[in-house]
């Protein structure tokens, strides 16, 4: 894996910005919310196991439980 300095150089951003993004990703893996002001909120949610159908064969299958990242955009403020 590339170091923070290498990632910052390749992306053309400051090392502090790269560290902030890495910290945000780590927060998501710890089931926390990450809010980016003026953009939206990322949140880890858990999906329970459920029954489904194989789309190719039509046979019933069991879909395993999993964690997924969801995103909710910040509402746009009306222009004055």
N, CA, C and O atoms as CSV, one atom per row, in Angstrom:
chain,resi,resn,atom,element,x,y,z
A,1,UNK,N,N,0.848,-1.185,0.000
A,1,UNK,CA,C,0.000,0.000,0.000
A,1,UNK,C,C,0.886,1.239,0.000
A,1,UNK,O,O,1.935,1.274,0.644
A,2,UNK,N,N,0.454,2.229,-0.717
A,2,UNK,CA,C,1.219,3.460,-0.817
A,2,UNK,C,C,1.129,4.243,0.487
A,2,UNK,O,O,0.140,4.158,1.215
A,3,UNK,N,N,2.182,5.008,0.766
A,3,UNK,CA,C,2.189,5.841,1.961
A,3,UNK,C,C,1.354,7.091,1.771
A,3,UNK,O,O,0.946,7.424,0.659
A,4,UNK,N,N,1.109,7.773,2.870
A,4,UNK,CA,C,0.299,8.991,2.836
A,4,UNK,C,C,0.948,10.050,1.958
A,4,UNK,O,O,0.267,10.719,1.181
A,5,UNK,N,N,2.259,10.204,2.078
A,5,UNK,CA,C,2.961,11.212,1.273
A,5,UNK,C,C,2.831,10.902,-0.215
A,5,UNK,O,O,2.632,11.805,-1.027
A,6,UNK,N,N,2.944,9.613,-0.572
A,6,UNK,CA,C,2.831,9.209,-1.975
A,6,UNK,C,C,1.417,9.460,-2.502
A,6,UNK,O,O,1.242,9.962,-3.612
A,7,UNK,N,N,0.416,9.108,-1.704
A,7,UNK,CA,C,-0.973,9.344,-2.124
A,7,UNK,C,C,-1.250,10.832,-2.306
A,7,UNK,O,O,-1.902,11.234,-3.269
A,8,UNK,N,N,-0.753,11.646,-1.378
A,8,UNK,CA,C,-0.957,13.090,-1.468
A,8,UNK,C,C,-0.308,13.651,-2.727
A,8,UNK,O,O,-0.886,14.498,-3.408
A,9,UNK,N,N,0.886,13.178,-3.028
A,9,UNK,CA,C,1.607,13.663,-4.206
A,9,UNK,C,C,0.865,13.275,-5.486
A,9,UNK,O,O,0.699,14.098,-6.386
A,10,UNK,N,N,0.418,12.012,-5.563
A,10,UNK,CA,C,-0.275,11.548,-6.772
A,10,UNK,C,C,-1.629,12.227,-6.954
A,10,UNK,O,O,-2.060,12.456,-8.084
A,11,UNK,N,N,-2.304,12.553,-5.844
A,11,UNK,CA,C,-3.621,13.196,-5.925
A,11,UNK,C,C,-3.517,14.714,-6.032
A,11,UNK,O,O,-4.491,15.387,-6.370
A,12,UNK,N,N,-2.336,15.246,-5.742
A,12,UNK,CA,C,-2.156,16.693,-5.804
A,12,UNK,C,C,-2.841,17.422,-4.661
A,12,UNK,O,O,-3.339,18.535,-4.830
A,13,UNK,N,N,-2.862,16.776,-3.482
A,13,UNK,CA,C,-3.489,17.381,-2.304
A,13,UNK,C,C,-2.514,17.347,-1.140
A,13,UNK,O,O,-1.449,16.736,-1.224
A,14,UNK,N,N,-2.893,18.018,-0.040
A,14,UNK,CA,C,-2.043,18.050,1.150
A,14,UNK,C,C,-2.116,16.717,1.891
A,14,UNK,O,O,-3.118,16.007,1.817
A,15,UNK,N,N,-1.040,16.389,2.606
A,15,UNK,CA,C,-1.001,15.153,3.392
A,15,UNK,C,C,-2.088,15.147,4.459
A,15,UNK,O,O,-2.659,14.096,4.750
A,16,UNK,N,N,-2.382,16.307,5.046
A,16,UNK,CA,C,-3.431,16.387,6.065
A,16,UNK,C,C,-4.793,15.995,5.493
A,16,UNK,O,O,-5.606,15.376,6.180
A,17,UNK,N,N,-5.039,16.363,4.219
A,17,UNK,CA,C,-6.303,15.996,3.581
A,17,UNK,C,C,-6.395,14.484,3.381
A,17,UNK,O,O,-7.458,13.892,3.569
A,18,UNK,N,N,-5.285,13.868,3.001
A,18,UNK,CA,C,-5.257,12.410,2.826
A,18,UNK,C,C,-5.502,11.725,4.170
A,18,UNK,O,O,-6.252,10.752,4.244
A,19,UNK,N,N,-4.875,12.229,5.225
A,19,UNK,CA,C,-5.076,11.655,6.563
A,19,UNK,C,C,-6.536,11.767,6.982
A,19,UNK,O,O,-7.080,10.841,7.584
A,20,UNK,N,N,-7.177,12.893,6.670
A,20,UNK,CA,C,-8.590,13.083,7.020
A,20,UNK,C,C,-9.481,12.064,6.313
A,20,UNK,O,O,-10.408,11.519,6.913
A,21,UNK,N,N,-9.198,11.812,5.043
A,21,UNK,CA,C,-9.987,10.831,4.288
A,21,UNK,C,C,-9.782,9.433,4.856
A,21,UNK,O,O,-10.743,8.677,5.002
A,22,UNK,N,N,-8.548,9.085,5.175
A,22,UNK,CA,C,-8.262,7.767,5.751
A,22,UNK,C,C,-8.966,7.608,7.096
A,22,UNK,O,O,-9.525,6.549,7.381
A,23,UNK,N,N,-8.943,8.647,7.918
A,23,UNK,CA,C,-9.642,8.595,9.206
A,23,UNK,C,C,-11.150,8.420,9.012
A,23,UNK,O,O,-11.795,7.693,9.768
A,24,UNK,N,N,-11.705,9.083,8.005
A,24,UNK,CA,C,-13.137,8.956,7.730
A,24,UNK,C,C,-13.488,7.530,7.319
A,24,UNK,O,O,-14.510,6.994,7.745
A,25,UNK,N,N,-12.651,6.920,6.499
A,25,UNK,CA,C,-12.887,5.536,6.073
A,25,UNK,C,C,-12.780,4.594,7.263
A,25,UNK,O,O,-13.575,3.663,7.391
A,26,UNK,N,N,-11.808,4.826,8.129
A,26,UNK,CA,C,-11.672,3.993,9.330
A,26,UNK,C,C,-12.898,4.136,10.226
A,26,UNK,O,O,-13.329,3.159,10.839
A,27,UNK,N,N,-13.459,5.331,10.312
A,27,UNK,CA,C,-14.662,5.550,11.115
A,27,UNK,C,C,-15.832,4.747,10.571
A,27,UNK,O,O,-16.624,4.199,11.338
A,28,UNK,N,N,-15.942,4.675,9.248
A,28,UNK,CA,C,-17.026,3.903,8.645
A,28,UNK,C,C,-16.902,2.424,8.978
A,28,UNK,O,O,-17.910,1.752,9.194
A,29,UNK,N,N,-15.687,1.914,9.022
A,29,UNK,CA,C,-15.518,0.503,9.350
A,29,UNK,C,C,-15.836,0.242,10.809
A,29,UNK,O,O,-16.072,-0.904,11.190
A,30,UNK,N,N,-15.846,1.278,11.632
A,30,UNK,CA,C,-16.189,1.141,13.052
A,30,UNK,C,C,-17.668,1.475,13.284
A,30,UNK,O,O,-18.069,1.788,14.405
A,31,UNK,N,N,-18.465,1.407,12.230
A,31,UNK,CA,C,-19.913,1.675,12.244
A,31,UNK,C,C,-20.267,3.060,12.781
A,31,UNK,O,O,-21.206,3.202,13.565
A,32,UNK,N,N,-19.541,4.049,12.373
A,32,UNK,CA,C,-19.846,5.428,12.733
A,32,UNK,C,C,-20.334,6.174,11.504
A,32,UNK,O,O,-20.255,5.679,10.380
A,33,UNK,N,N,-20.834,7.366,11.741
A,33,UNK,CA,C,-21.237,8.245,10.643
A,33,UNK,C,C,-20.072,9.148,10.262
A,33,UNK,O,O,-19.257,9.526,11.104
A,34,UNK,N,N,-20.009,9.486,8.983
A,34,UNK,CA,C,-19.034,10.458,8.512
A,34,UNK,C,C,-19.810,11.532,7.772
A,34,UNK,O,O,-20.446,11.262,6.753
A,35,UNK,N,N,-19.754,12.763,8.296
A,35,UNK,CA,C,-20.467,13.880,7.702
A,35,UNK,C,C,-19.476,14.788,6.988
A,35,UNK,O,O,-18.495,15.239,7.581
A,36,UNK,N,N,-19.737,15.052,5.712
A,36,UNK,CA,C,-18.928,15.993,4.943
A,36,UNK,C,C,-19.810,17.213,4.713
A,36,UNK,O,O,-20.767,17.171,3.940
A,37,UNK,N,N,-19.470,18.299,5.399
A,37,UNK,CA,C,-20.287,19.512,5.389
A,37,UNK,C,C,-20.558,19.978,3.960
A,37,UNK,O,O,-19.639,20.116,3.154
A,38,UNK,N,N,-21.820,20.215,3.666
A,38,UNK,CA,C,-22.210,20.708,2.353
A,38,UNK,C,C,-22.281,19.630,1.290
A,38,UNK,O,O,-22.576,19.934,0.134
A,39,UNK,N,N,-22.019,18.375,1.647
A,39,UNK,CA,C,-22.032,17.285,0.672
A,39,UNK,C,C,-23.014,16.201,1.083
A,39,UNK,O,O,-23.951,15.894,0.347
A,40,UNK,N,N,-22.799,15.618,2.268
A,40,UNK,CA,C,-23.702,14.570,2.723
A,40,UNK,C,C,-23.107,13.749,3.847
A,40,UNK,O,O,-22.045,14.073,4.380
A,41,UNK,N,N,-23.812,12.670,4.203
A,41,UNK,CA,C,-23.402,11.811,5.306
A,41,UNK,C,C,-23.298,10.366,4.840
A,41,UNK,O,O,-24.213,9.840,4.205
A,42,UNK,N,N,-22.178,9.731,5.160
A,42,UNK,CA,C,-21.985,8.309,4.919
A,42,UNK,C,C,-22.230,7.589,6.237
A,42,UNK,O,O,-21.815,8.067,7.292
A,43,UNK,N,N,-22.904,6.442,6.183
A,43,UNK,CA,C,-23.221,5.701,7.390
A,43,UNK,C,C,-23.165,4.207,7.080
A,43,UNK,O,O,-23.582,3.777,6.005
A,44,UNK,N,N,-22.653,3.422,8.018
A,44,UNK,CA,C,-22.643,1.979,7.873
A,44,UNK,C,C,-23.936,1.429,8.464
A,44,UNK,O,O,-24.285,1.737,9.604
A,45,UNK,N,N,-24.643,0.615,7.687
A,45,UNK,CA,C,-25.864,-0.020,8.172
A,45,UNK,C,C,-25.763,-1.524,7.973
A,45,UNK,O,O,-24.999,-2.000,7.133
A,46,UNK,N,N,-26.537,-2.266,8.751
A,46,UNK,CA,C,-26.510,-3.725,8.683
A,46,UNK,C,C,-27.756,-4.223,7.959
A,46,UNK,O,O,-28.873,-3.815,8.277
A,47,UNK,N,N,-27.560,-5.097,6.995
A,47,UNK,CA,C,-28.681,-5.735,6.310
A,47,UNK,C,C,-28.799,-7.164,6.811
A,47,UNK,O,O,-27.828,-7.919,6.776
A,48,UNK,N,N,-29.970,-7.533,7.271
A,48,UNK,CA,C,-30.206,-8.873,7.817
A,48,UNK,C,C,-30.208,-9.915,6.697
A,48,UNK,O,O,-30.427,-9.589,5.530
A,49,UNK,N,N,-29.960,-11.173,7.072
A,49,UNK,CA,C,-30.044,-12.274,6.113
A,49,UNK,C,C,-31.490,-12.373,5.626
A,49,UNK,O,O,-32.427,-12.074,6.366
A,50,UNK,N,N,-31.656,-12.792,4.389
A,50,UNK,CA,C,-33.002,-12.892,3.828
A,50,UNK,C,C,-33.043,-13.943,2.724
A,50,UNK,O,O,-32.007,-14.408,2.247
A,51,UNK,N,N,-34.244,-14.302,2.334
A,51,UNK,CA,C,-34.429,-15.245,1.235
A,51,UNK,C,C,-34.584,-14.458,-0.051
A,51,UNK,O,O,-35.148,-13.363,-0.066
A,52,UNK,N,N,-34.076,-15.033,-1.125
A,52,UNK,CA,C,-34.189,-14.403,-2.425
A,52,UNK,C,C,-34.264,-15.470,-3.495
A,52,UNK,O,O,-34.340,-16.659,-3.187
A,53,UNK,N,N,-34.242,-15.058,-4.739
A,53,UNK,CA,C,-34.260,-15.986,-5.863
A,53,UNK,C,C,-33.044,-15.751,-6.733
A,53,UNK,O,O,-32.652,-14.610,-6.977
A,54,UNK,N,N,-32.449,-16.839,-7.199
A,54,UNK,CA,C,-31.352,-16.747,-8.145
A,54,UNK,C,C,-31.943,-16.211,-9.447
A,54,UNK,O,O,-32.831,-16.849,-10.013
A,55,UNK,N,N,-31.479,-15.053,-9.943
A,55,UNK,CA,C,-32.085,-14.471,-11.140
A,55,UNK,C,C,-31.892,-15.330,-12.392
A,55,UNK,O,O,-32.678,-15.236,-13.335
A,56,UNK,N,N,-30.858,-16.160,-12.402
A,56,UNK,CA,C,-30.589,-16.989,-13.576
A,56,UNK,C,C,-31.462,-18.243,-13.596
A,56,UNK,O,O,-32.008,-18.613,-14.636
A,57,UNK,N,N,-31.587,-18.895,-12.430
A,57,UNK,CA,C,-32.315,-20.165,-12.377
A,57,UNK,C,C,-33.715,-20.033,-11.796
A,57,UNK,O,O,-34.564,-20.894,-12.027
A,58,UNK,N,N,-33.964,-18.969,-11.047
A,58,UNK,CA,C,-35.254,-18.789,-10.408
A,58,UNK,C,C,-35.416,-19.583,-9.124
A,58,UNK,O,O,-36.464,-19.516,-8.482
A,59,UNK,N,N,-34.382,-20.340,-8.739
A,59,UNK,CA,C,-34.451,-21.156,-7.528
A,59,UNK,C,C,-34.245,-20.283,-6.289
A,59,UNK,O,O,-33.510,-19.296,-6.336
A,60,UNK,N,N,-34.902,-20.654,-5.171
A,60,UNK,CA,C,-34.721,-19.895,-3.926
A,60,UNK,C,C,-33.298,-20.039,-3.386
A,60,UNK,O,O,-32.696,-21.110,-3.458
A,61,UNK,N,N,-32.777,-18.945,-2.846
A,61,UNK,CA,C,-31.448,-18.946,-2.233
A,61,UNK,C,C,-31.504,-18.156,-0.930
A,61,UNK,O,O,-32.428,-17.374,-0.704
A,62,UNK,N,N,-30.511,-18.369,-0.082
A,62,UNK,CA,C,-30.383,-17.609,1.159
A,62,UNK,C,C,-29.324,-16.529,0.931
A,62,UNK,O,O,-28.196,-16.839,0.547
A,63,UNK,N,N,-29.677,-15.282,1.161
A,63,UNK,CA,C,-28.745,-14.167,1.017
A,63,UNK,C,C,-28.200,-13.853,2.405
A,63,UNK,O,O,-28.969,-13.621,3.338
A,64,UNK,N,N,-26.884,-13.846,2.543
A,64,UNK,CA,C,-26.230,-13.654,3.841
A,64,UNK,C,C,-26.385,-12.221,4.345
A,64,UNK,O,O,-26.561,-11.286,3.563
A,65,UNK,N,N,-26.316,-12.072,5.656
A,65,UNK,CA,C,-26.315,-10.746,6.277
A,65,UNK,C,C,-25.018,-10.031,5.916
A,65,UNK,O,O,-23.984,-10.671,5.722
A,66,UNK,N,N,-25.072,-8.711,5.828
A,66,UNK,CA,C,-23.859,-7.955,5.513
A,66,UNK,C,C,-24.008,-6.508,5.948
A,66,UNK,O,O,-25.116,-6.022,6.178
A,67,UNK,N,N,-22.883,-5.833,6.056
A,67,UNK,CA,C,-22.859,-4.403,6.346
A,67,UNK,C,C,-22.634,-3.659,5.042
A,67,UNK,O,O,-21.822,-4.071,4.213
A,68,UNK,N,N,-23.355,-2.560,4.864
A,68,UNK,CA,C,-23.220,-1.747,3.663
A,68,UNK,C,C,-23.075,-0.285,4.059
A,68,UNK,O,O,-23.510,0.124,5.135
A,69,UNK,N,N,-22.467,0.489,3.186
A,69,UNK,CA,C,-22.321,1.925,3.415
A,69,UNK,C,C,-23.435,2.630,2.657
A,69,UNK,O,O,-23.623,2.408,1.461
A,70,UNK,N,N,-24.173,3.484,3.365
A,70,UNK,CA,C,-25.232,4.257,2.729
A,70,UNK,C,C,-24.832,5.732,2.714
A,70,UNK,O,O,-24.021,6.176,3.527
A,71,UNK,N,N,-25.411,6.477,1.782
A,71,UNK,CA,C,-25.098,7.895,1.645
A,71,UNK,C,C,-26.391,8.683,1.574
A,71,UNK,O,O,-27.320,8.307,0.859
A,72,UNK,N,N,-26.447,9.772,2.313
A,72,UNK,CA,C,-27.579,10.691,2.250
A,72,UNK,C,C,-27.023,12.078,1.948
A,72,UNK,O,O,-26.242,12.628,2.725
A,73,UNK,N,N,-27.431,12.632,0.815
A,73,UNK,CA,C,-26.933,13.939,0.394
A,73,UNK,C,C,-27.505,15.047,1.266
A,73,UNK,O,O,-28.631,14.953,1.755
A,74,UNK,N,N,-26.719,16.087,1.449
A,74,UNK,CA,C,-27.181,17.273,2.156
A,74,UNK,C,C,-28.222,17.969,1.291
A,74,UNK,O,O,-28.060,18.071,0.075
A,75,UNK,N,N,-29.286,18.445,1.919
A,75,UNK,CA,C,-30.313,19.153,1.160
A,75,UNK,C,C,-29.758,20.479,0.668
A,75,UNK,O,O,-29.082,21.202,1.399
A,76,UNK,N,N,-30.060,20.782,-0.589
A,76,UNK,CA,C,-29.602,22.039,-1.171
A,76,UNK,C,C,-30.372,23.198,-0.554
A,76,UNK,O,O,-31.587,23.125,-0.373
A,77,UNK,N,N,-29.658,24.259,-0.237
A,77,UNK,CA,C,-30.304,25.452,0.307
A,77,UNK,C,C,-30.825,26.297,-0.854
A,77,UNK,O,O,-30.153,26.423,-1.878
A,78,UNK,N,N,-32.011,26.874,-0.703
A,78,UNK,CA,C,-32.547,27.709,-1.782
A,78,UNK,C,C,-31.671,28.945,-1.991
A,78,UNK,O,O,-31.183,29.553,-1.039
A,79,UNK,N,N,-31.491,29.292,-3.251
A,79,UNK,CA,C,-30.688,30.474,-3.566
A,79,UNK,C,C,-31.505,31.726,-3.300
A,79,UNK,O,O,-32.720,31.750,-3.499
A,80,UNK,N,N,-30.819,32.762,-2.847
A,80,UNK,CA,C,-31.499,34.030,-2.548
A,80,UNK,C,C,-31.404,34.970,-3.714
A,80,UNK,O,O,-31.917,36.087,-3.650
